[in-house]
Amino acid sequence: MIDARLRDLLDAWATDRRRFLGLLGAAGVTAVPMTRAMAQDDMTYFTRAGYELPEFFQAYIDKHGAPPNITFYGGTDEALAKMRSGFHVDVAHPFLQDVGTWADAEAIQPIDTSRLSNWPDLAPSLADDPGTRSGGQQFFAPNDWGITSVAYR
């Protein structure tokens, strides 16, 4: 039997990607490798355009009174180069295929999933995706999928 929360997520995905991502955010799951602990109120989130929408950060806004500082990058190679040159971010958002490269470059740190209260509710197919890990450690918490279509001839 499918858990009601999973059914709600799947229904939301089928009807509206933005609503789906908002539900994941509400569940405490985001696509963010941690680059350091987020103890301060002025967190910097490094991402691509389109992931800055306030509904992705409602819990953060409720707690801190404002959204995090958001800085954009055009491509993951650019983002990695910027971080390696000393640009500090608290949370970064690479593509799944770049997680290993960023981890190997020590641009990101592993996520302590025991601190994520909703981690056990994440679909195992997402939580266990090999692209989310490097060296046996979790570096990525998935929050979206299906935005790249299949090409066929």
N, C-alpha and C positions, 0 to 999 in steps of 0.2 A: 504494500500500500504506500502511495506517495505521500510524504509529509505535506501538510497544508501549506507550510511556508515555501517548500520547493515548488509545489503546484502553483502558488501565487507568482513566484519568480518566473516560472516557465510561461504562465499565461501572460504576464507582463511583457516578457521578451517577444512573445508571438504577436502582441498587439502594438507595442511601443517601446523602442530601444531606450529612449530617455527615461520613461517610467521604470523600466527594468533596472537601469543604472542607479536611479534614485533609490529603489528598493534595496539594492546591494549596499549602497552607501548607508542607508538607514539600518541595515543589518550589521554595519561595521566592517564591511569588506570592501577594500579599494585596491586598485592596481598600483601599489606603491612599494617599491623596495625602500627600506629605510637606510638613510645615509648617516644618521645619528639619532639619539634619543630625542623625542619631541617634548622636552620638559618646559620650554619657554612658550610664551603666548604669541610670539611673532614668527611662527613657522613659515618657511619658504618652500613652496611646491613648484617643481620644475617639470613642465609638461608641454604637450602640443596644444594648439588652439582647439577649442571645443570641449575641453575638460575643465574649464574654469567656471562653469555654470554654478550658481549658488546652491542649487538643490543637491549637488554632490557633496556639499560641506555643511549641511544644515546642523548636524550635531556639533561640529566645530564652532559654527557661528553661535549656536545656542550657549555653548560653554564659554567662548572668548569674546562674544559681542561683535565680531567681525570675521570675514573670511580670512584664510591664510594669505600671505603674500604669494602671488603667482607670477612666475617668470616663464616665458615661452622659449622653445627652441624649434628650429625648422626641421631638423633631422637628428637621428640618434648619434651619428658620428660627430656632428657639431656639439651636441650636448655632452658627450663623453670627453671631447677635447676641452671644452670649457670647464668641466669639473676637474679634470686632470691638471689644468693650469691653475687651480686654486679657487675657483668659484664655488662657494659653499651653498649647499641646499640641504634641507632636512628630509624631504621626500622627493623622489624622482619617479618618472613614469616612462620607462623605455618600452619598446616593442618586446614581445615575448622572446623573439629570436636573439635579442641583444643582451638578455639578462646574464648569460654566461660570460660574455665579453666584458660587460661592466663589472661583474664580480671579479673576474681575473685581473682587471685593471685596478681593483680595490677602490673603485669609485662608489660602490654601494656596500652596505653591510647586511648580514643576514637578519631576517625578521624573527623575533621570538614569538612564535605563534601561541605560546602558552599565555601571553598577555592579551591576546585577542579573544574576547569573550564569545564572539560569534564564529570563530574559526571552525569549531566542530559542525556547524550548520552548513558550511560550504559544501557544495556537491563534490564528492570524492574525485570525479573526473577532472574537476578544475584544480582542486587542492593538490592532487597527485601528479599533475602534468609535469613531465621531466624538464620542460623548459623553465619551470618556476624555481628550479634548484640548480645549485652548482656546488660541487665538492660535498654532496650530502646535506647541504644546508639550504633552508628556504630563503630565497631572496625576493620573491614576487608573490603578491596576493592578487589573483585575477579579479577583475571587475567587469570585463566586457569580452565578448567574443562575437564572431560572425560578421564583422564589419568588412571582411575581405571575401569577395565572392569566388566561387569555383569557376575556372575557365575551362571550356572544353571545345572540341572541334567537331 
